[in-house]
Amino acid sequence: MPTLPLVRTDTSNAFAHNTMSVRSPHMLQEIMNFNPDYPAAIRRGLTRLQDALVADETIPDLRLPAPDYADWAATREQFPGATWLGTSWFYAEAFLYRYLMDVVRWFETGRDPFTHKKSVETSSEALWHTLEEALATRTLAPEERLGALLEFDLWGNRIDLSLAIAAAHGTKADDGDLLVDDTAKVVPHLMSAPGQVDIICDNFGTEFAMDCALTDALLELGHDVMLHVKMHPYFVSDTTAADVLPFWQLLVAQGGAAGALGERLLAAFEVGRLRFVPDFFWNSARFMWEMPDYMRRVFASAALVIVKGDLNYRRLLGDYIFEATTPFDQVVSYFPAPLVSLRTLKSDTIVGLPAGLAQTLDTRDANWRTNGKRGLIQSRLRW
């Protein structure tokens, strides 16, 4: 992998530093606001964690016992003595959400601290309207339908409950928002390559609804589908195993085209053609070339792996600031299967842009790398 410095939480990267010093303490305050019945001990723990972030204290260890302690201990050894605002952003941010699970005692109660925000999102008219539009593609020819659903799934990634500036752009794209578009390569591949499609999920809510619409089309093409979700609540709105079946049941309760979608997904789940599988790896601070062997074996037989969202893009490439024209194929050459990344930009890491495009965007929008407006459909289908 590249011999570049990782993006850090200090002032060397403005967006990462703001995320850890401002956005993350605000997120902890929201948890307290939306969970007023938390016991006093949990509220004290959340306030203590807020203070530790702002004061740039040393990142603590997990409390024992912990089912994923060994993995985090190995990661911790790579960053000895690290402070919240003086280390790798990927490590600090991932560990913050893991440490948060200790503070709110999620492993004991199963209570998602982000339930309120997720519920507001699944109740929104915008979600159901966007899903209705996506499901209307069922009248199109299969190739057209797949292409349209890939774009719906991409722009659904804007609706990120941890980044309001991205969600504010909605799911409608302007000309020039799609910086790289490999749809014309990905659709024929899906039409011809047999086997399972693996979707590495990102946000719950609108984005997951778009995942479901795409999954429905893939099942109709004859693919089995496996959804890879987070083991525990993460990055506010990321999809966990506990979110999936209730959402499919919510689709059924909605009736109409959404209800029919829910019934088809539940039927596919019952016969084993559709699965959802959580794994601690997706909550870890490890990059994808560090994936466990069992996961590599799963992906090695996939017809396609669909990598969703900005965090998974950073996990796929490494959290580095590349030259923007660096070929995508080159950076992900280690991956054991054909893949496509659907990502709206919410961090500085990016590769695969045409020469001069990054410089042009710099003059038009100083925050184009981080505000969630632009998107990428990037693929590597031969390996």
C-alpha positions as CSV (number, residue, x, y, z in Angstrom):
1,M,0.0,0.0,0.0
2,P,1.1,3.6,-0.4
3,T,3.9,5.1,1.7
4,L,1.8,8.2,2.4
5,P,0.9,9.6,5.8
6,L,-2.5,8.8,7.1
7,V,-5.0,11.7,7.5
8,R,-4.7,12.9,11.1
9,T,-7.0,14.5,13.6
10,D,-4.6,17.4,14.3
11,T,-4.8,20.6,12.4
12,S,-2.9,19.2,9.4
13,N,-6.4,18.2,8.1
14,A,-9.1,20.8,8.8
15,F,-12.1,18.4,8.1
16,A,-10.8,15.6,10.3
17,H,-9.8,18.0,13.1
18,N,-13.3,19.6,13.0
19,T,-14.9,16.2,13.0
20,M,-13.2,15.1,16.2
21,S,-13.1,18.4,18.0
22,V,-16.5,19.9,17.1
23,R,-18.8,17.4,15.3
24,S,-18.1,14.5,17.6
25,P,-18.8,16.3,20.9
26,H,-22.0,17.7,19.3
27,M,-23.0,14.1,18.4
28,L,-22.5,13.0,22.0
29,Q,-24.7,15.9,23.2
30,E,-27.4,14.9,20.7
31,I,-27.3,11.4,22.2
32,M,-28.0,12.9,25.7
33,N,-30.8,15.1,24.3
34,F,-32.5,12.3,22.5
35,N,-32.1,9.8,25.3
36,P,-33.2,11.8,28.4
37,D,-34.0,8.6,30.3
38,Y,-30.5,7.3,30.3
39,P,-29.3,6.6,33.8
40,A,-27.1,9.2,35.5
41,A,-24.0,7.0,35.2
42,I,-24.4,6.8,31.4
43,R,-25.0,10.6,31.2
44,R,-21.8,11.2,33.2
45,G,-19.9,8.9,31.0
46,L,-21.1,10.8,27.9
47,T,-20.1,14.1,29.4
48,R,-16.8,12.8,30.4
49,L,-16.1,11.6,26.9
50,Q,-17.1,15.0,25.5
51,D,-14.6,16.7,27.8
52,A,-11.9,14.2,26.8
53,L,-12.3,14.9,23.1
54,V,-12.2,18.7,23.6
55,A,-9.2,18.5,26.0
56,D,-7.3,16.1,23.6
57,E,-6.8,13.5,26.2
58,T,-5.1,10.1,25.6
59,I,-7.4,7.6,23.9
60,P,-8.4,5.1,26.6
61,D,-8.5,1.3,26.4
62,L,-11.6,-0.7,26.2
63,R,-13.1,-2.0,29.4
64,L,-12.9,-5.7,30.0
65,P,-14.4,-8.1,29.1
66,A,-15.1,-7.1,25.5
67,P,-15.8,-9.5,22.6
68,D,-13.5,-7.6,20.2
69,Y,-10.8,-6.6,22.7
70,A,-8.0,-8.6,21.0
71,D,-8.5,-6.8,17.7
72,W,-8.6,-3.4,19.2
73,A,-5.6,-4.1,21.4
74,A,-3.6,-5.0,18.2
75,T,-4.8,-1.8,16.6
76,R,-3.9,0.2,19.7
77,E,-0.3,-1.0,19.5
78,Q,0.1,0.8,16.2
79,F,-0.7,4.1,17.9
80,P,1.0,4.1,21.3
81,G,0.1,7.1,23.5
82,A,-2.3,8.5,20.9
83,T,-4.6,11.4,21.8
84,W,-8.0,12.1,20.3
85,L,-6.7,15.1,18.4
86,G,-3.2,13.8,17.6
87,T,-3.5,10.5,15.8
88,S,-4.9,8.7,12.7
89,W,-8.4,10.0,12.0
90,F,-9.5,6.5,10.8
91,Y,-8.4,5.0,14.1
92,A,-9.7,7.8,16.4
93,E,-13.1,8.0,14.7
94,A,-13.7,4.3,14.6
95,F,-12.6,3.8,18.2
96,L,-14.8,6.7,19.4
97,Y,-17.9,4.8,18.2
98,R,-16.7,1.6,19.7
99,Y,-15.8,3.2,23.1
100,L,-19.3,4.9,23.0
101,M,-20.8,1.4,23.0
102,D,-19.1,0.8,26.4
103,V,-20.3,4.1,27.7
104,V,-24.0,3.5,26.8
105,R,-23.7,-0.2,27.7
106,W,-24.9,-1.3,24.3
107,F,-23.6,-4.9,24.7
108,E,-25.7,-5.3,27.8
109,T,-28.9,-3.5,26.7
110,G,-28.9,-3.6,22.9
111,R,-30.3,-0.1,23.0
112,D,-29.2,2.0,19.9
113,P,-28.3,5.5,21.1
114,F,-29.2,6.8,17.6
115,T,-32.7,5.3,17.5
116,H,-34.4,8.7,17.5
117,K,-32.5,10.0,14.5
118,K,-33.1,6.8,12.6
119,S,-36.8,6.8,13.4
120,V,-37.1,10.4,12.2
121,E,-35.4,9.4,8.9
122,T,-37.6,6.4,8.3
123,S,-40.7,8.5,9.0
124,S,-39.7,11.2,6.5
125,E,-41.8,11.8,3.4
126,A,-38.6,12.3,1.4
127,L,-37.5,8.7,2.0
128,W,-40.8,7.2,0.8
129,H,-41.0,9.5,-2.2
130,T,-37.5,8.6,-3.2
131,L,-38.3,4.9,-2.8
132,E,-41.4,5.2,-4.9
133,E,-39.3,6.8,-7.7
134,A,-36.7,4.0,-7.4
135,L,-39.4,1.3,-7.6
136,A,-40.9,2.9,-10.7
137,T,-37.9,1.7,-12.6
138,R,-39.4,-1.8,-12.6
139,T,-41.1,-0.8,-15.9
140,L,-37.7,-0.3,-17.6
141,A,-35.6,-2.9,-19.4
142,P,-33.3,-4.7,-17.0
143,E,-30.2,-2.9,-18.2
144,E,-31.8,0.5,-17.9
145,R,-33.3,-0.4,-14.5
146,L,-29.9,-1.5,-13.1
147,G,-28.2,1.7,-14.3
148,A,-30.9,3.9,-12.8
149,L,-30.9,2.0,-9.5
150,L,-27.1,2.3,-9.2
151,E,-27.5,6.1,-9.3
152,F,-30.4,6.0,-6.8
153,D,-28.2,4.0,-4.5
154,L,-25.3,6.4,-5.0
155,W,-27.2,9.6,-4.2
156,G,-29.0,7.9,-1.3
157,N,-25.5,8.0,0.3
158,R,-25.9,11.7,0.7
159,I,-28.6,11.1,3.4
160,D,-26.1,10.7,6.2
161,L,-27.5,11.5,9.7
162,S,-24.0,12.4,10.9
163,L,-23.4,15.1,8.2
164,A,-26.2,17.5,7.7
165,I,-24.5,19.4,4.9
166,A,-24.5,16.3,2.8
167,A,-28.1,15.3,3.6
168,A,-29.2,18.9,2.6
169,H,-28.2,18.2,-1.0
170,G,-31.0,15.5,-1.2
171,T,-31.0,12.7,-3.7
172,K,-31.3,14.8,-6.9
173,A,-28.0,15.3,-8.8
174,D,-27.0,18.4,-10.8
175,D,-25.0,18.2,-14.0
176,G,-21.4,17.7,-13.1
177,D,-22.1,16.1,-9.7
178,L,-21.1,12.6,-10.9
179,L,-17.3,12.9,-11.2
180,V,-16.6,9.4,-12.4
181,D,-19.3,7.1,-13.9
182,D,-18.5,3.5,-14.6
183,T,-22.2,2.5,-14.9
184,A,-21.7,1.4,-18.5
185,K,-19.1,-1.1,-17.3
186,V,-20.9,-2.3,-14.2
187,V,-24.3,-3.0,-15.8
188,P,-23.1,-5.5,-18.5
189,H,-21.0,-7.2,-15.8
190,L,-24.0,-7.7,-13.6
191,M,-26.1,-8.9,-16.5
192,S,-23.6,-11.6,-17.5
193,A,-21.6,-12.6,-14.4
194,P,-23.2,-15.4,-12.4
195,G,-23.0,-15.7,-8.6
196,Q,-23.7,-13.8,-5.4
197,V,-23.5,-10.0,-5.2
198,D,-22.2,-8.7,-1.9
199,I,-23.3,-5.2,-0.7
200,I,-21.2,-3.6,2.0
201,C,-23.9,-1.3,3.4
202,D,-23.5,2.2,4.8
203,N,-26.3,4.4,6.1
204,F,-29.7,3.3,7.3
205,G,-32.8,5.1,6.1
206,T,-33.0,6.5,2.6
207,E,-29.7,4.9,1.5
208,F,-30.7,1.5,2.9
209,A,-34.0,1.8,1.1
210,M,-32.1,2.3,-2.1
211,D,-29.9,-0.7,-1.2
212,C,-33.2,-2.7,-1.0
213,A,-34.5,-1.5,-4.3
214,L,-31.2,-2.5,-6.0
215,T,-31.2,-5.8,-4.1
216,D,-34.7,-6.5,-5.5
217,A,-33.4,-6.0,-9.1
218,L,-30.4,-8.2,-8.5
219,L,-32.6,-11.0,-7.1
220,E,-34.8,-10.8,-10.2
221,L,-31.7,-11.2,-12.4
222,G,-30.9,-14.4,-10.6
223,H,-28.2,-13.2,-8.2
224,D,-28.2,-14.1,-4.6
225,V,-27.4,-11.1,-2.4
226,M,-25.5,-10.8,0.9
227,L,-25.8,-7.5,2.8
228,H,-22.8,-6.8,5.1
229,V,-23.8,-4.6,8.0
230,K,-22.3,-3.2,11.2
231,M,-22.1,-5.3,14.4
232,H,-23.0,-2.3,16.6
233,P,-24.3,1.2,16.2
234,Y,-21.7,3.3,14.3
235,F,-21.3,6.7,12.7
236,V,-24.9,7.7,13.8
237,S,-26.8,6.2,10.9
238,D,-24.9,3.1,9.8
239,T,-27.0,0.0,9.2
240,T,-26.8,-2.7,11.9
241,A,-28.3,-6.2,11.9
242,A,-31.0,-5.0,14.3
243,D,-32.2,-2.4,11.7
244,V,-32.8,-4.8,8.8
245,L,-35.8,-7.0,9.5
246,P,-37.8,-4.2,11.1
247,F,-37.3,-2.1,8.0
248,W,-38.5,-4.9,5.7
249,Q,-41.5,-5.3,7.9
250,L,-42.0,-1.5,7.8
251,L,-42.0,-1.7,4.0
252,V,-44.8,-4.3,4.1
253,A,-46.8,-2.2,6.5
254,Q,-46.4,0.8,4.1
255,G,-48.4,-1.1,1.4
256,G,-48.4,-0.4,-2.3
257,A,-45.1,-0.8,-4.2
258,A,-43.1,-0.5,-1.0
259,G,-45.2,-3.2,0.6
260,A,-44.7,-5.5,-2.4
261,L,-40.9,-4.8,-2.2
262,G,-40.9,-5.8,1.5
263,E,-42.8,-9.0,0.7
264,R,-40.3,-10.0,-2.0
265,L,-37.3,-9.3,0.2
266,L,-38.8,-11.3,3.1
267,A,-39.6,-14.2,0.8
268,A,-36.0,-14.2,-0.5
269,F,-34.7,-14.0,3.0
270,E,-36.8,-17.0,4.1
271,V,-35.4,-19.2,1.3
272,G,-31.8,-18.0,1.9
273,R,-31.3,-16.1,-1.3
274,L,-31.0,-12.9,0.6
275,R,-28.9,-12.7,3.8
276,F,-27.6,-9.9,6.1
277,V,-24.5,-10.6,8.1
278,P,-22.9,-8.3,10.7
279,D,-19.2,-8.4,11.4
280,F,-16.9,-6.5,13.8
281,F,-14.5,-5.9,10.9
282,W,-16.9,-3.2,9.6
283,N,-16.7,-1.4,13.0
284,S,-12.9,-1.7,13.2
285,A,-10.1,0.6,12.3
286,R,-8.6,-1.9,9.8
287,F,-8.4,-1.3,6.1
288,M,-9.8,-3.8,3.6
289,W,-6.4,-5.3,2.7
290,E,-6.3,-6.3,6.4
291,M,-9.6,-8.2,6.1
292,P,-9.7,-11.6,7.8
293,D,-9.2,-14.7,5.6
294,Y,-12.8,-15.9,6.0
295,M,-14.0,-12.6,4.5
296,R,-11.6,-12.8,1.7
297,R,-12.9,-16.3,0.9
298,V,-16.5,-15.0,0.8
299,F,-15.6,-12.2,-1.6
300,A,-13.4,-14.3,-3.8
301,S,-16.5,-16.1,-5.2
302,A,-18.6,-13.0,-5.6
303,A,-19.9,-11.9,-9.0
304,L,-19.5,-8.3,-7.7
305,V,-18.9,-6.5,-4.4
306,I,-20.7,-3.2,-4.1
307,V,-18.8,-0.9,-1.6
308,K,-21.1,1.8,-0.3
309,G,-20.3,5.2,1.1
310,D,-17.4,7.4,2.2
311,L,-16.1,5.5,5.2
312,N,-16.0,2.3,3.2
313,Y,-14.2,4.2,0.4
314,R,-11.6,5.2,3.0
315,R,-11.4,1.6,4.2
316,L,-10.9,0.4,0.7
317,L,-8.2,2.9,-0.4
318,G,-6.6,3.7,2.9
319,D,-7.1,7.1,4.6
320,Y,-4.5,8.9,2.5
321,I,-4.4,12.0,0.4
322,F,-3.5,10.6,-3.0
323,E,-2.8,12.5,-6.2
324,A,-6.3,12.7,-7.5
325,T,-5.5,11.2,-10.8
326,T,-4.0,8.0,-9.3
327,P,-5.8,5.1,-11.0
328,F,-8.5,3.5,-9.0
329,D,-7.6,0.1,-10.4
330,Q,-4.0,0.5,-9.1
331,V,-5.0,1.3,-5.6
332,V,-7.6,-1.5,-5.2
333,S,-5.6,-4.2,-7.1
334,Y,-5.3,-6.2,-3.9
335,F,-9.1,-6.8,-3.7
336,P,-10.1,-10.4,-4.3
337,A,-13.1,-9.9,-6.5
338,P,-14.8,-7.5,-9.0
339,L,-16.0,-4.4,-7.2
340,V,-17.7,-1.1,-7.7
341,S,-17.7,1.8,-5.2
342,L,-20.7,4.0,-4.8
343,R,-19.7,7.0,-2.8
344,T,-20.6,10.6,-2.2
345,L,-17.6,12.7,-1.1
346,K,-17.5,13.4,2.6
347,S,-13.7,13.3,3.2
348,D,-10.5,14.4,1.3
349,T,-9.4,11.0,0.0
350,I,-10.1,10.5,-3.7
351,V,-8.5,8.8,-6.7
352,G,-9.4,8.1,-10.3
353,L,-10.3,11.7,-11.5
354,P,-9.5,12.9,-15.0
355,A,-6.5,15.2,-15.2
356,G,-7.3,18.8,-14.2
357,L,-10.7,18.1,-12.7
358,A,-9.6,18.4,-9.1
359,Q,-8.0,21.7,-9.8
360,T,-11.1,23.0,-11.6
361,L,-13.3,21.9,-8.7
362,D,-10.9,23.7,-6.2
363,T,-11.7,27.0,-7.9
364,R,-15.4,26.4,-7.9
365,D,-16.1,24.9,-4.5
366,A,-13.5,24.9,-1.7
367,N,-15.4,22.1,0.1
368,W,-16.1,19.8,-2.9
369,R,-14.2,16.9,-1.3
370,T,-16.2,17.0,2.0
371,N,-19.7,18.5,1.5
372,G,-21.4,15.4,0.0
373,K,-22.5,17.0,-3.2
374,R,-20.3,15.1,-5.7
375,G,-20.3,11.4,-6.2
376,L,-18.4,8.5,-7.8
377,I,-19.2,5.2,-9.4
378,Q,-15.8,3.6,-9.7
379,S,-15.2,0.0,-10.6
380,R,-12.5,-2.6,-11.1
381,L,-14.1,-5.6,-12.8
382,R,-11.0,-7.6,-13.8
383,W,-8.4,-8.8,-11.5
